[in-house]
Amino acid sequence: MSHPDSAPGRIDTSVLVTTFRRPRHLALVLESIALQRGVPRDYEIVVADDGSDDTTAEVVAQFAMALDIPVRFTTQPHDGFRLARCRNNAARLARGDYLMFLDGDCILPRGHLAAHRGRRRPGLTLLGHCARLTEETSRLLVPENLSITNLAGLGSAAEARSLDRRHRRIRWHNLLRHPTKPRLTGGDFGVWRSDFERINGFDERFVGWGQEDDDLGLRLRAAGIRLESVLDLTRSLHVWHPTDPTAAARWRDGANVAYFSRKGRLTACREGLRHRGHHDVVWGLPAELATTELGRRVARHLAAAPTAAPGGRCEIDVVVWPTRVGFTRPAECRLLFVPRGTSPPRWLARQADRMVAVDPLDESAVAETLDTIG
């Protein structure tokens, strides 16, 4: 749904709000976006729902009717916690050059959009975060009163100090050129659409709580995008609610940790804004590929796929055992095919990011590996 022709012309910023079964929180968030000051009305709101079976759709529809900016809505059948896909659904609908991702329980102070638009630069992703409101403060909030509420003053002094420390840590990690930090947290950040599309958005293989935003941050960094804090200018406010039963108590206990920690992560994920089949990946293939039955099957499947020149950079470099040489190209993922029942030498196995044992005659296993690895 969208407000009919309410803001014709170019959309500068898309505020993408993800939600599930929290219509009261969503109403507060939407109202806080509508109250933004210091920016033209050239932004839109896209609400992406994870299959709520309550009044969520009605809340969005009623809000859109009273607003002078476009409001769009998308939903999907609820099939477990699929936040990565939900965020991509919002991005697919978005028309803005700049995407601001926001959780559906985080309200914005009135200068939030202006702060992002004043700080943003090409090649830069801006990291925000939320101050957590108490249960009592959250209970008293109603959409009709947000316009006369000092939102920036709602957070506690302890929360403010915590966010100040987070801001300093982000700056420090950037000064140190830390290999994996600062981390991106998906509930409040801004990214250029072109950068988001370049890495194919969120990886939709993340199903269940956690790590999909950490993964996005690492892939943005791999693409040469700098992650910087906007917390010295603005921070969102998390409206209290009971902890989601699917959330792990500790990061390392999350359902996606094993997948997140895998070797051979591609900068542009295979299952994101679009599915990247083997024809969408740049491969490195050895000159001796056709000398074995398994190698010939791999070569047939990749006959029409883009390949790197000898020694050239690729996304996935392939070696098929037995071989006289190892991996020779700069690559994001080094894939070793091994005929089932054989063992490669230890030196070759150590070079590989991923090792897959298949029956050389099993066409489907070879095809599935090439279509999903990475």
Secondary structure as GFF3:
##gff-version 3
##sequence-region A 1 374
A	DSSP	beta_strand	13	19	.	.	.	ID=ss1
A	DSSP	alpha_helix	23	34	.	.	.	ID=ss2
A	DSSP	beta_strand	43	49	.	.	.	ID=ss3
A	DSSP	alpha_helix	56	65	.	.	.	ID=ss4
A	DSSP	beta_strand	71	75	.	.	.	ID=ss5
A	DSSP	alpha_helix	83	93	.	.	.	ID=ss6
A	DSSP	beta_strand	98	103	.	.	.	ID=ss7
A	DSSP	beta_strand	106	107	.	.	.	ID=ss8
A	DSSP	alpha_helix	112	119	.	.	.	ID=ss9
A	DSSP	beta_strand	124	127	.	.	.	ID=ss10
A	DSSP	beta_strand	130	132	.	.	.	ID=ss11
A	DSSP	alpha_helix	135	140	.	.	.	ID=ss12
A	DSSP	three_ten_helix	143	148	.	.	.	ID=ss13
A	DSSP	three_ten_helix	151	153	.	.	.	ID=ss14
A	DSSP	alpha_helix	157	176	.	.	.	ID=ss15
A	DSSP	beta_strand	188	192	.	.	.	ID=ss16
A	DSSP	alpha_helix	193	198	.	.	.	ID=ss17
A	DSSP	alpha_helix	212	222	.	.	.	ID=ss18
A	DSSP	beta_strand	226	229	.	.	.	ID=ss19
A	DSSP	beta_strand	236	238	.	.	.	ID=ss20
A	DSSP	three_ten_helix	251	253	.	.	.	ID=ss21
A	DSSP	alpha_helix	257	260	.	.	.	ID=ss22
A	DSSP	three_ten_helix	278	280	.	.	.	ID=ss23
A	DSSP	beta_strand	283	284	.	.	.	ID=ss24
A	DSSP	three_ten_helix	289	291	.	.	.	ID=ss25
A	DSSP	alpha_helix	293	301	.	.	.	ID=ss26
A	DSSP	beta_strand	314	320	.	.	.	ID=ss27
A	DSSP	beta_strand	331	339	.	.	.	ID=ss28
A	DSSP	alpha_helix	346	351	.	.	.	ID=ss29
A	DSSP	beta_strand	354	358	.	.	.	ID=ss30
A	DSSP	alpha_helix	363	372	.	.	.	ID=ss31
###
